[in-house]
Amino acid sequence: MEAQKTMPERRRFERATVLWSGQLVHGDQVVACVVVNIAAGGAMVRTDDTTICPASVTLHIPRIGDLAAEVRWRKSNEMGLKFLDDEQTVAALIGKALR
């Protein structure tokens, strides 16, 4: 029997599945969102309208704080964010919030 070929994992960081409330902030524009998963390198969020968010945002999560991010992809009501902050700092913040 042949072994199944699997796609190599492209993610550099393990993601934690969460359901945290958050906000996408750009200037004086604030859009409510739900953080679906998060890792040291980025997060996936859901929001009612992904088209109103510009290419760069600050993701505000009450239990973590503010994380600078750029939007990497949009699909329906979901967006993928890449964090611009230091990965070790973000990993430490996530670790504290998950405890």
N, C-alpha and C positions, 0 to 999 in steps of 0.2 A: 504494500500500500504506500502510495506516495505521500510525503509530508506536504501539508498545505503551506503555500507561500504566504507570508504575512507582510504587510507594509511596515517599513521601519518607522519607529516612533520619532517624530520630528521635534517634539517638545523637549526643551532643555530642562524644564523644571516640573516636578510633580505638582499636579493641581489638586486643590481641596474643593470638594463640592460643598457649597454654602448657599444659604438664602438670606443674604444680608441686604438691608435697605441702604440705599446710597443716593448720591446726587452727582450728576455730571455738570460741571461748572465751567463756563467760559465767559469772562467779563462779568456782566450783571445778569447773564442768562443762566438759569438753573433748571435742570430737567431731572425729575425723579427717576430712579432706576432700581433694579434688583440685581445684586451681584450673584450670579449663578455658580461660577467657579472662579478660583483665584490661585495664582502662583507668584513666585518672585518676579517673573518676567511679564506678567499681564493678567488680564481677567476677561471673562465673558459676562456681559450685562444684558439685561432686558429692559426695554423702555417702550412707552407707547408709540413714540415717533423717532426713529433713528436719523431721519433726514434733517432734523433741526440742530443736530450736533455738528460742530465744525471738526476739522481734522485733528486739532489738538484740544484737549480738555484736562480738567483736574477732576479726578474721581474722589469725591468726599465720602468716606465711610465712617460713621460715628465711632465705631469701636477701634478704628485704625488711625484716621486722620486724612490728610490730603495727599494724593499721589498724582504727580504729573503723568500724563499719558497721551499717546497718539492713537487715533482710530486706525486699525489695520484692515478691518473688514466690517461689512454691514450685510445682514440678511434678515429680511422681514422685520421682526421687532427685537433682533439681537445684534450686538456689536462686539467685536473683539478688540481689546485694548492692549497696547504694549506700554508697560511702564517705562518712564524715562529716568526714574530714580535708581540709585545704586541697588543692585540685586540683593546684596547681603542685608542692607537696611530694610528693604521690603520684606525679605524672608523673616527677619526678626520680628517685625510688626505683625505679620500674619501669624507666626508662631504664638505670640502673646495673645492674639485675639482668639485663637482656636483653643486655648487652654480653658 
